Amino acid sequence: MAILYDLHPEAKIGNNVKISNFTTIYEDVVIGDDTWIGPNVTIFPGARIGKNCKIFPGSVIAAIPQDLKFNGEYTTVEIGDNNVIRECCTINRGTSASGKTVIGNNNLIMAYVHVAHDCVVGNNCVFANNTTLAGHIIVGDWVVLGGKTAILQFVHIGSHVITMGGSLVNKDIPPFVKAGRYPISFVGVNALGLQRRGYSPEEINNIQDIYRILYQKGLGVSHAVELIKEQYGNTDEGKIVLSFIGNANTGLMKGYTYMSKGHDPEA
């Protein structure tokens, strides 16, 4: 059978890599063992793709960033092992700000997802169809983003977060929670997800109590943080939440009060 793909001779291809027809792989690309590249995929210079990944038709990896400040500097995309990148995804190179865009291991990135320059994505995440990450976003581990979630640049999302489909995220979302509505708001603790990942009932109860203090007692953030420190500062989950709050980049997502005040526009 004739070879119908374009593979640059300077690309470094691992063992048992399968490249489908009409795919183009440029120079300065590294692809790990046992990875499958589907048809009509384009992989530009600067791509570093790990082992046992699957990249589906129409995806574009390591194109230059969609950033007017980009001036041709050398940057990369680093994608870990065991990732599934479905149809027509775009994952752009970094800029001089960090030099790279990073995707961890064991992620499912569904069709038409866009990951912009300088993003850092953790492990075991699921990004549903049409999710869009602007530049410089940090996403923790075990994050599930509902379809058509759109995230503003520089936002941080903690581990074990799940967002409602269609969410518009313009504030940092702390770990372990469910987020939805508009503006993006706390709608509960991701208890089922935590249970599936081995968190004990005591740990989940602690997390629920922490977020009752932060979001349901009507306290300011500073006051809530003091109470969380006092009551849960010695627990692992308390330390994680407090660390995230202390490093919040774009301001913290709020609790949801709009409907409770009788302002439902559909009422």
SVG drawing of the C-alpha trace seen along z (x, -y; Angstrom):
<svg xmlns="http://www.w3.org/2000/svg" viewBox="-43 -42 59 44">
<polyline fill="none" stroke="black" stroke-width="0.4" points="0.0,0.0 1.4,-3.4 2.4,-5.8 0.1,-8.8 1.2,-10.9 4.0,-13.5 6.6,-12.8 9.6,-15.1 12.8,-13.1 13.9,-15.0 10.8,-14.1 11.6,-11.6 9.0,-8.8 8.9,-6.0 8.2,-2.3 4.9,-1.0 3.6,-4.5 0.8,-4.4 0.4,-7.4 -2.7,-7.5 -3.2,-8.8 -3.1,-12.6 -1.4,-13.5 1.5,-16.0 4.2,-15.8 6.8,-18.6 10.4,-18.7 11.2,-19.1 8.4,-16.7 8.7,-13.9 6.1,-11.1 6.3,-8.3 5.8,-4.6 2.5,-3.0 0.8,-6.3 -1.9,-6.4 -2.2,-9.5 -5.4,-9.5 -5.9,-10.9 -5.8,-14.5 -3.9,-15.5 -1.3,-18.3 1.5,-18.3 3.7,-21.4 7.3,-21.9 7.6,-22.0 5.2,-19.1 6.2,-16.6 3.7,-13.8 4.0,-10.9 3.3,-7.2 0.1,-5.4 -1.8,-8.6 -4.6,-8.6 -5.1,-11.7 -8.2,-11.7 -8.8,-13.2 -8.6,-16.9 -6.7,-17.8 -3.9,-20.4 -1.1,-20.2 1.5,-22.9 0.3,-25.6 1.7,-29.0 -0.4,-30.8 -3.3,-33.0 -1.7,-35.9 -0.7,-39.2 2.3,-39.4 3.8,-36.3 7.0,-37.2 8.2,-33.8 10.0,-32.8 10.8,-29.1 8.1,-27.4 6.6,-23.9 3.5,-21.8 4.2,-19.0 1.5,-16.2 2.0,-13.3 1.1,-9.6 -2.3,-7.9 -4.2,-10.9 -7.1,-10.7 -7.5,-13.8 -10.7,-13.6 -11.7,-15.1 -10.7,-18.7 -9.0,-19.7 -6.5,-22.5 -3.6,-22.7 -1.4,-25.7 2.3,-26.3 3.3,-28.5 4.6,-32.1 7.6,-33.7 5.5,-34.0 6.1,-30.4 7.6,-28.8 5.2,-25.9 1.7,-24.6 1.4,-21.4 -1.1,-18.6 -0.6,-15.8 -1.4,-12.1 -4.6,-10.1 -6.8,-12.9 -9.8,-12.7 -10.1,-15.8 -13.3,-15.5 -14.0,-16.9 -13.5,-20.6 -11.8,-21.5 -9.3,-24.4 -6.4,-24.7 -4.6,-28.0 -1.0,-29.1 0.7,-28.6 -2.1,-26.5 -1.2,-23.8 -3.6,-20.9 -3.2,-18.2 -3.9,-14.4 -7.1,-12.4 -9.2,-15.3 -12.2,-15.1 -12.9,-18.1 -16.3,-17.7 -17.0,-18.8 -16.4,-22.4 -14.7,-23.4 -12.4,-26.4 -9.5,-27.4 -8.0,-30.8 -4.3,-31.5 -2.4,-31.0 -5.1,-28.8 -4.1,-26.2 -6.3,-23.2 -5.8,-20.7 -6.2,-16.9 -9.5,-15.0 -11.3,-18.0 -14.4,-17.5 -15.4,-20.5 -19.0,-20.2 -19.5,-20.7 -19.1,-24.3 -17.4,-25.5 -15.5,-28.7 -12.7,-29.8 -11.2,-33.3 -7.5,-33.7 -5.4,-33.4 -8.1,-31.5 -7.1,-28.7 -9.3,-25.6 -8.7,-23.3 -8.5,-19.5 -11.7,-17.5 -13.9,-20.3 -16.8,-19.6 -18.5,-22.4 -22.0,-22.5 -22.2,-22.4 -22.2,-25.9 -20.4,-27.5 -18.7,-30.8 -15.8,-30.8 -14.2,-34.1 -13.1,-33.5 -10.9,-30.9 -12.8,-27.7 -11.5,-26.1 -10.9,-22.4 -13.5,-19.6 -16.6,-21.6 -19.4,-21.7 -19.7,-25.0 -22.4,-26.3 -25.1,-29.0 -24.2,-32.5 -22.2,-34.2 -20.2,-31.1 -21.0,-30.0 -20.6,-27.3 -23.4,-24.7 -22.1,-22.1 -19.3,-19.7 -18.4,-17.0 -19.0,-14.3 -19.7,-11.5 -16.5,-12.2 -14.5,-12.3 -16.1,-9.0 -15.2,-7.3 -11.6,-8.5 -11.2,-7.0 -12.0,-9.9 -13.3,-8.7 -16.7,-9.8 -14.8,-11.9 -12.7,-13.7 -15.8,-14.4 -17.7,-15.7 -14.7,-18.0 -14.8,-19.4 -18.5,-20.0 -18.1,-21.8 -15.3,-23.9 -17.5,-25.1 -20.4,-25.7 -18.1,-28.2 -16.9,-29.7 -20.1,-29.9 -23.2,-29.4 -22.7,-31.4 -22.7,-34.8 -19.1,-35.6 -16.5,-37.6 -13.6,-35.6 -11.1,-36.8 -13.4,-35.8 -14.2,-32.5 -10.5,-31.7 -9.9,-32.3 -12.6,-29.9 -11.4,-27.3 -7.9,-27.6 -9.1,-27.3 -11.4,-24.3 -9.8,-22.4 -6.3,-23.9 -4.6,-20.7 -6.5,-18.5 -5.1,-17.7 -8.3,-18.9 -8.2,-22.1 -4.6,-22.8 -5.4,-22.2 -8.4,-24.6 -6.6,-27.3 -3.6,-27.1 -5.8,-27.5 -7.6,-30.5 -4.3,-32.1 -3.1,-31.9 -6.3,-32.8 -5.3,-34.6 -8.5,-36.2 -10.6,-36.3 -12.6,-33.5 -15.8,-32.2 -18.8,-33.3 -21.7,-31.5 -24.9,-31.7 -27.5,-34.2 -29.2,-35.6 -32.2,-33.2 -32.6,-33.2 -33.2,-36.9 -36.2,-36.6 -34.6,-37.8 -35.2,-34.9 -35.8,-36.4 -38.0,-33.5 -40.2,-33.6"/>
</svg>
